[in-house]
């Protein structure tokens, strides 16, 4: 039987299509119905080639996995929802740091050009996953059928089933349109990712040239480039190595203060902020950077950063 399957796969297009569909279906059921703990262990093992210590986590990635499995509150769900988080941001640091919201709805039939600005660029995205979005520079020149088709598919997904990150499980799917931020040169701004440990910024991540030669830098609180990479790996190398040093953003101290205010309730969290020609905007809140499966190199920094997270008040 195995010989027949191999022959069909190698020599017929129909056989290859059927067998590929079988493996995709197998993968779908394996991921969607796998136990949470087993899932995160498998993901970690695939990245690190070893098992995580979840009984006595020490590294940052092990603690991120532990938090993924054990740290769950209604506030986590609210802050993972790109619509509901706006009320949290408004309450904690003020509405002036929110990106202008043009429209939102949970009804796909409302995704039509007349509900969006004609004279302003914006980005359409969903509130319940990490799928990115669709940049619209001109409402009259985009393929609305294509956008509607893709958003409709996303609205049917529960991102929890794919990531096993509990905070996404109970989000009511919707789509939204926000102003597209651009600097005075007409370019998309950097987003600064503030990694906060027990409410304190410990390192700031900046991704450079994401659509060409993707690099990633980490800075300390004094804007000194830190000597490690934190990245997915391929062929024994980080996919996103360090890039050239960049200038400290305007209002950096204020950005840190805002990030720490937003991070205060959480043991570990990543707060993303934009700085557009000195104007600060909230981007998003991420609880489990890289799913706890992006390698920190040298590994001593995985331990060093992990030591800054105190799980004692959460462990029962």
C-alpha positions in Angstrom: 0.0 0.0 0.0 2.8 2.4 0.9 4.5 1.8 -2.5 1.2 2.7 -4.2 0.9 5.9 -2.3 4.5 6.9 -3.1 3.9 6.1 -6.8 0.8 8.2 -6.9 2.5 11.1 -5.1 5.5 11.1 -7.3 3.9 10.4 -10.7 0.4 11.9 -10.7 -0.8 15.4 -10.0 -4.1 14.1 -8.6 -2.3 11.8 -6.2 0.0 14.7 -5.0 -3.1 16.9 -4.5 -5.0 14.3 -2.5 -2.0 13.3 -0.3 -1.1 16.9 0.4 -4.7 17.6 1.4 -4.6 14.6 3.7 -1.5 15.9 5.5 -2.9 19.4 5.7 -6.1 18.0 7.3 -4.0 15.9 9.7 -1.9 18.9 10.7 -5.1 20.9 11.2 -6.7 18.4 13.6 -3.3 17.8 15.4 -2.9 21.6 16.1 -6.5 22.4 16.9 -7.2 19.6 19.2 -3.9 19.1 20.9 -3.6 19.7 24.6 -2.3 23.2 25.4 0.7 22.0 27.4 1.7 19.4 24.9 1.4 22.0 22.1 3.7 24.6 23.7 6.2 21.9 24.7 6.3 20.7 21.0 6.7 24.2 19.7 9.6 24.9 22.1 11.3 21.6 21.3 11.1 22.3 17.6 12.9 25.6 18.2 15.4 24.7 20.9 15.9 21.0 20.3 15.2 20.3 24.0 12.3 20.3 26.4 11.4 23.3 28.5 11.5 23.2 32.3 7.9 24.3 33.1 8.1 23.1 36.7 11.0 25.4 37.6 11.2 27.9 34.7 14.4 30.0 34.6 14.9 31.4 31.1 12.7 34.2 29.7 11.3 31.8 27.0 10.4 29.2 29.6 8.7 31.8 31.7 6.8 33.1 28.7 5.5 29.5 28.2 4.6 29.2 31.8 2.7 32.5 31.7 0.9 31.3 28.5 -0.4 28.3 30.4 -1.2 29.8 33.8 -1.6 33.6 33.7 -5.2 34.3 32.6 -7.4 37.2 33.5 -10.3 39.1 31.8 -7.8 42.0 31.4 -5.6 39.8 29.2 -8.5 39.2 26.9 -9.5 42.9 26.8 -5.9 44.0 26.0 -5.5 41.4 23.3 -8.7 42.7 21.6 -7.6 45.5 19.3 -10.9 47.3 19.8 -11.5 46.8 23.5 -7.9 47.6 24.4 -8.6 51.2 23.3 -10.7 51.8 26.4 -7.9 50.4 28.6 -5.4 52.7 27.0 -7.7 55.7 27.3 -8.2 55.0 31.0 -4.6 54.5 31.8 -2.7 57.0 29.7 -5.3 59.0 27.8 -7.1 59.0 24.5 -4.6 61.3 22.8 -2.2 58.3 22.4 -4.8 56.3 20.4 -4.5 56.1 16.6 -7.7 57.6 15.1 -10.4 55.0 14.5 -12.4 55.5 11.4 -14.8 52.5 11.5 -15.4 49.1 13.0 -18.0 46.3 12.7 -18.5 42.6 13.2 -20.7 42.4 10.1 -18.8 41.6 6.9 -21.5 43.2 4.9 -20.4 46.5 6.3 -17.0 46.2 4.7 -17.7 48.5 1.8 -16.0 51.7 0.5 -18.8 54.0 1.6 -18.0 53.3 5.2 -14.4 54.4 4.9 -12.7 57.7 4.2 -12.2 58.8 0.6 -9.4 61.2 1.2 -7.3 59.6 4.0 -5.1 56.5 3.9 -5.9 53.9 6.5 -5.3 50.2 7.4 -8.0 47.6 7.7 -7.4 44.7 10.2 -9.2 42.3 12.5 -9.3 42.7 16.3 -8.8 39.1 17.3 -5.5 37.8 15.9 -2.0 38.8 14.7 -2.6 38.7 10.9 -1.5 42.2 10.1 -3.7 44.3 7.9 -4.6 45.8 4.5 -3.2 49.2 3.7 -5.6 51.4 1.7 -4.1 54.5 0.2 -7.1 55.2 -2.1 -10.6 53.7 -1.5 -11.4 53.9 -5.2 -8.4 51.8 -6.4 -8.5 48.8 -4.1 -10.0 45.4 -4.8 -12.8 45.4 -2.2 -14.0 41.9 -3.2 -10.5 40.6 -2.4 -10.3 42.4 1.0 -13.8 41.3 1.9 -13.0 37.7 1.0 -9.8 37.7 3.2 -11.4 39.5 6.1 -14.4 37.2 6.0 -12.1 34.2 6.3 -10.3 35.8 9.2 -13.5 36.5 11.1 -14.3 32.8 11.1 -11.0 31.9 12.8 -10.4 31.6 16.5 -6.7 32.4 16.9 -6.6 30.6 20.2 -6.9 27.3 18.3 -3.7 28.1 16.3 -1.6 29.6 19.0 -3.0 28.2 22.3 -2.8 31.7 23.7 -5.8 31.8 26.0 -6.4 35.6 25.8 -7.6 35.2 22.2 -10.1 32.5 22.9 -13.1 34.6 23.9 -12.6 37.7 21.7 -15.7 38.5 19.5 -14.2 38.9 16.0 -14.6 42.2 14.2 -12.7 44.3 11.7 -11.6 47.9 12.1 -10.0 50.7 10.1 -7.4 53.0 11.7 -5.6 56.0 10.3 -2.4 55.0 8.5 0.5 56.6 10.3 3.1 58.3 8.2 6.0 60.6 9.2 6.7 64.0 7.6 8.7 62.2 4.8 5.6 60.1 4.0 7.2 56.9 5.3 5.8 54.4 7.7 7.2 55.0 11.2 9.2 52.6 13.4 7.3 50.9 16.1 9.2 50.6 19.4 8.5 47.4 21.3 9.0 47.9 25.1 9.5 44.6 26.8 8.3 45.1 30.4 9.2 42.8 33.3 7.0 43.2 36.5 6.0 46.7 35.2 9.5 47.9 34.3 11.0 48.4 30.8 14.1 46.2 30.5 14.7 46.2 26.8 13.4 48.0 23.7 13.1 46.2 20.4 13.3 47.9 17.1 12.8 46.1 13.8 14.6 47.6 10.8 14.1 47.1 7.0 11.3 44.6 7.6 10.4 44.3 3.9 14.0 44.0 2.5 16.9 43.0 4.8 15.1 42.5 8.1 17.2 43.3 11.2 16.4 43.6 14.8 18.1 45.6 17.5 17.6 45.6 21.3 18.4 48.6 23.5 18.6 49.1 27.2 16.9 51.9 29.2 19.7 54.3 28.3 19.5 53.5 24.6 22.7 51.4 24.5 22.6 48.6 21.9 22.4 45.3 23.8 24.7 42.3 22.8 22.1 39.7 21.9 19.7 38.6 19.2 16.1 37.4 19.8 14.9 35.8 16.7 13.7 32.8 14.8 16.6 30.7 13.5 17.3 29.0 10.2 20.4 27.0 9.2 21.9 27.7 12.6 21.7 31.5 12.2 19.2 34.1 13.4 16.8 35.3 10.7 16.9 38.8 12.2 20.4 39.7 13.3 21.4 43.0 14.7 21.4 46.0 12.4 23.0 49.4 12.4 22.7 51.5 15.4 19.9 54.1 15.2 19.2 57.3 17.1 17.1 57.4 20.2 13.6 58.5 19.4 12.2 61.9 20.4 10.3 61.8 23.8 12.0 58.5 24.6 11.7 59.0 28.4 7.9 59.7 28.0 7.5 56.6 25.9 9.1 54.5 28.6 6.8 56.0 31.2 3.7 55.4 29.1 4.8 51.8 28.4 5.3 51.1 32.1 1.9 52.5 33.0 0.3 50.2 30.6 2.4 47.2 31.7 1.8 47.7 35.4 -0.8 44.9 35.9 1.3 42.2 34.2 4.3 40.1 35.0 5.7 40.3 31.5 4.3 42.1 28.5 5.4 43.9 25.3 4.0 47.3 24.8 4.3 48.6 21.2 4.4 52.4 20.6 4.9 54.6 17.5 6.7 57.9 17.5 5.7 59.9 14.5 7.7 63.1 14.3 7.5 63.4 18.1 3.8 62.4 18.4 3.4 59.1 20.4 0.7 56.5 19.5 -0.2 53.2 21.1 0.2 50.2 18.8 -0.7 47.0 20.6 -0.1 44.8 23.7 1.5 41.4 23.2 1.7 39.0 26.1 3.8 36.1 24.7 6.5 37.5 22.4 7.4 34.9 19.8 5.2 32.4 21.5 8.2 31.8 23.9 9.9 30.0 21.0 12.3 32.6 19.5 15.9 31.9 20.5 17.9 34.5 22.5 21.6 34.3 21.7 23.9 34.1 23.5 21.7 31.9 25.7 23.1 33.5 28.9 20.8 36.4 28.0 17.8 34.1 28.0 18.7 33.4 31.7 19.6 37.0 32.5 16.3 38.4 31.1 14.3 35.5 32.7 15.7 36.4 36.1 13.9 39.7 35.9 10.5 38.1 36.0 9.1 37.1 39.4 6.5 34.4 39.1 6.3 33.7 42.9 3.0 35.6 43.4 1.4 33.7 40.5 2.6 30.2 41.5 0.2 28.5 43.9 
